């Protein structure tokens, strides 16, 4: 079971007292999901709230012929499953583990009771939902109006702004998803995603290394969006 030191790092729970954190631990249970396992399917009843302790998950919508669109990728300290708990509707998307993933799970009644005692948590959830909606709007705009290079440039820029680390070579970002996942995230094939990244390399905008990308020219990357 994750301890209080971890829970204190979770923005959603940052305002809770030591006593409240102890209570949170008692009403939570830990569960492990191997890589590629489905945590829940779209349209399932939503009875649990999930907090990511380690690993990564993807939020997807699947078509009848087996194709999938990735809506988002979530990381440790992020949460999912809250929408169904709040509105009582079925799950709006499926969640799949991108790698071995551990989560804390809170049952619906316990979660709602926690919110009733700590209204500030509701405001934090609303803020997160608002940010996700803005991100979804941006993703829709990208899919509607940008070509493949523009779509990839935009997602790389988002990753740079969110998780980029300055180095002597440039701004490094972890490449923690495959070309196939990158393509699915922006609505292009794996082959197209690979070709565009190669073109960006040839133009001196980026260097693709084994586990990360180095962005050498941020201004050039921005110009490829439009």
C-alpha positions as CSV (number, residue, x, y, z in Angstrom):
1,X,0.0,0.0,0.0
2,X,1.3,3.5,-0.9
3,X,2.1,5.6,2.2
4,X,1.4,9.1,3.2
5,X,4.6,10.4,1.7
6,X,3.3,9.5,-1.7
7,X,-0.2,10.8,-1.1
8,X,1.2,14.1,-0.1
9,X,2.7,14.5,-3.5
10,X,-0.7,14.0,-5.2
11,X,-2.2,17.4,-6.0
12,X,-5.8,16.2,-5.3
13,X,-4.9,15.2,-1.7
14,X,-2.4,18.0,-0.9
15,X,-4.8,19.8,1.5
16,X,-5.6,16.8,3.7
17,X,-4.4,16.4,7.2
18,X,-2.4,13.5,8.6
19,X,-5.5,12.1,10.0
20,X,-7.4,12.4,6.7
21,X,-4.5,10.8,4.9
22,X,-4.5,7.9,7.3
23,X,-8.3,7.5,6.7
24,X,-7.6,7.6,2.9
25,X,-5.1,4.8,3.2
26,X,-7.7,2.6,5.1
27,X,-10.4,3.1,2.5
28,X,-8.1,2.5,-0.4
29,X,-6.8,-0.8,-1.9
30,X,-3.9,-1.3,-4.1
31,X,-4.1,-3.2,-7.4
32,X,-1.6,-4.2,-10.0
33,X,-2.2,-4.3,-13.8
34,X,0.3,-5.9,-16.1
35,X,1.3,-4.1,-19.3
36,X,-1.5,-4.1,-22.0
37,X,-4.2,-5.2,-19.6
38,X,-7.6,-3.4,-19.7
39,X,-8.4,-1.6,-16.4
40,X,-12.0,-1.0,-17.5
41,X,-14.0,-0.8,-20.7
42,X,-16.1,2.0,-22.1
43,X,-19.8,1.7,-21.1
44,X,-19.0,-0.3,-18.0
45,X,-20.6,0.8,-14.7
46,X,-18.4,3.2,-12.8
47,X,-18.0,2.2,-9.2
48,X,-14.4,3.0,-8.5
49,X,-12.0,5.9,-8.5
50,X,-8.4,5.2,-9.6
51,X,-5.1,6.9,-8.6
52,X,-2.0,6.0,-10.5
53,X,0.9,5.1,-8.2
54,X,3.4,3.9,-10.8
55,X,3.3,3.2,-14.5
56,X,1.2,4.8,-17.3
57,X,-2.2,4.3,-18.8
58,X,-3.9,5.4,-22.0
59,X,-7.4,6.6,-22.3
60,X,-8.9,5.2,-25.5
61,X,-12.1,5.0,-27.6
62,X,-12.4,1.8,-29.7
63,X,-14.2,1.2,-32.9
64,X,-16.2,-1.9,-33.8
65,X,-13.4,-3.0,-36.2
66,X,-10.8,-2.9,-33.4
67,X,-9.2,0.4,-34.2
68,X,-8.5,2.8,-31.3
69,X,-8.1,6.5,-30.8
70,X,-5.9,7.6,-27.9
71,X,-7.5,10.5,-26.0
72,X,-4.9,11.0,-23.4
73,X,-2.0,9.4,-21.5
74,X,-1.9,9.6,-17.7
75,X,1.0,9.4,-15.4
76,X,1.7,8.8,-11.6
77,X,-0.2,11.0,-9.2
78,X,-2.9,11.5,-11.9
79,X,-6.3,10.0,-11.5
80,X,-9.2,8.6,-13.6
81,X,-12.6,7.2,-13.3
82,X,-14.0,10.2,-11.4
83,X,-16.6,11.2,-14.1
84,X,-18.8,8.1,-13.6
85,X,-18.7,8.5,-9.9
86,X,-19.9,12.1,-10.1
87,X,-22.6,11.7,-12.8
88,X,-23.6,8.1,-12.3
89,X,-23.2,7.4,-16.0
90,X,-21.2,4.5,-17.6
91,X,-17.5,4.9,-18.3
92,X,-17.0,7.3,-21.3
93,X,-13.7,5.6,-22.4
94,X,-11.6,2.5,-21.9
95,X,-8.4,2.6,-19.8
96,X,-5.4,0.3,-20.8
97,X,-2.1,0.0,-19.0
98,X,0.8,1.1,-21.2
99,X,3.2,-0.6,-18.9
100,X,3.1,-2.5,-15.6
101,X,0.9,-0.2,-13.5
102,X,-0.1,0.1,-9.8
103,X,-3.1,2.0,-8.7
104,X,-5.0,2.9,-5.6
105,X,-8.7,2.2,-5.8
106,X,-11.5,3.9,-3.8
107,X,-15.0,2.6,-3.9
108,X,-17.7,5.1,-5.0
109,X,-19.5,5.6,-1.6
110,X,-16.2,6.2,0.2
111,X,-15.0,8.6,-2.5
112,X,-18.2,10.6,-2.4
113,X,-18.1,10.7,1.4
114,X,-14.5,12.0,1.1
115,X,-15.6,14.8,-1.2
116,X,-18.5,15.8,1.1
117,X,-16.0,16.3,3.9
118,X,-13.5,18.1,1.8
119,X,-15.2,20.4,-0.7
120,X,-11.8,21.7,-1.8
121,X,-11.1,18.3,-3.4
122,X,-14.2,18.9,-5.6
123,X,-12.7,22.2,-6.8
124,X,-9.5,20.4,-7.7
125,X,-11.3,17.8,-9.6
126,X,-13.3,20.5,-11.5
127,X,-10.0,22.2,-12.3
128,X,-8.5,18.9,-13.6
129,X,-11.7,18.2,-15.7
130,X,-11.5,21.8,-17.1
131,X,-7.8,21.3,-18.1
132,X,-8.7,18.0,-19.7
133,X,-11.6,19.6,-21.6
134,X,-9.2,22.4,-22.9
135,X,-6.8,19.7,-23.9
136,X,-9.5,17.8,-25.8
137,X,-10.6,21.0,-27.5
138,X,-7.0,21.6,-28.6
139,X,-6.8,18.0,-29.8
140,X,-10.0,18.4,-31.9
141,X,-8.6,21.6,-33.4
142,X,-5.4,19.8,-34.3
143,X,-7.2,16.9,-35.9
144,X,-9.5,19.2,-37.9
145,X,-7.1,21.9,-39.2
146,X,-3.5,20.6,-39.1
147,X,-1.6,18.3,-41.5
148,X,0.5,15.5,-40.1
149,X,3.7,17.6,-39.5
150,X,1.6,20.2,-37.8
151,X,-0.1,17.6,-35.5
152,X,3.2,16.1,-34.5
153,X,4.9,19.5,-34.0
154,X,2.0,20.5,-31.7
155,X,2.1,17.4,-29.5
156,X,5.9,17.6,-29.3
157,X,5.6,21.3,-28.2
158,X,3.0,20.3,-25.6
159,X,5.4,17.7,-24.2
160,X,8.3,20.1,-24.2
161,X,6.3,22.7,-22.2
162,X,5.0,20.1,-19.8
163,X,8.0,17.8,-19.2
164,X,10.9,19.2,-21.2
165,X,14.4,19.3,-19.5
166,X,17.0,21.7,-20.7
167,X,20.4,20.1,-21.6
168,X,23.5,21.1,-23.4
169,X,22.1,19.6,-26.6
170,X,18.7,21.2,-26.4
171,X,15.4,20.4,-24.6
172,X,15.1,16.7,-23.9
173,X,11.7,15.0,-23.6
174,X,11.1,11.3,-22.8
175,X,9.8,9.3,-25.7
176,X,7.6,7.2,-23.4
177,X,5.2,5.9,-26.1
178,X,5.7,4.1,-29.4
179,X,5.4,5.6,-32.9
180,X,2.1,3.6,-33.2
181,X,0.8,5.3,-30.0
182,X,2.0,8.7,-31.2
183,X,0.2,8.2,-34.5
184,X,-3.0,7.1,-32.7
185,X,-2.9,10.1,-30.4
186,X,-3.0,12.5,-33.4
187,X,-4.8,10.4,-36.0
188,X,-2.1,9.3,-38.4
189,X,-0.4,6.0,-39.1
190,X,2.7,4.7,-37.5
191,X,4.5,5.0,-40.8
192,X,3.5,8.7,-41.2
193,X,4.6,9.5,-37.7
194,X,8.0,7.9,-38.3
195,X,8.4,9.8,-41.6
196,X,7.5,13.1,-40.1
197,X,10.0,12.6,-37.2
198,X,12.6,11.7,-39.7
199,X,11.9,14.9,-41.7
200,X,12.2,17.0,-38.5
201,X,15.6,15.3,-37.9
202,X,16.8,16.2,-41.4
203,X,15.7,19.8,-40.9
204,X,17.7,20.0,-37.6
205,X,14.7,20.6,-35.5
206,X,15.0,17.4,-33.4
207,X,17.2,14.4,-32.8
208,X,15.4,11.1,-32.0
209,X,17.4,9.0,-29.6
210,X,16.5,5.6,-28.1
211,X,14.4,6.7,-25.2
212,X,13.9,10.4,-25.8
213,X,13.8,13.3,-28.3
214,X,16.1,16.3,-28.2
215,X,14.5,19.5,-29.5
216,X,17.2,21.7,-30.9
217,X,15.2,24.5,-32.4
218,X,11.9,25.4,-30.6
219,X,11.1,28.2,-32.9
220,X,11.3,26.0,-36.0
221,X,9.1,23.5,-34.3
222,X,6.5,26.1,-33.5
223,X,6.4,27.3,-37.1
224,X,5.7,23.7,-38.3
225,X,2.4,23.8,-36.4
226,X,0.8,26.3,-38.8
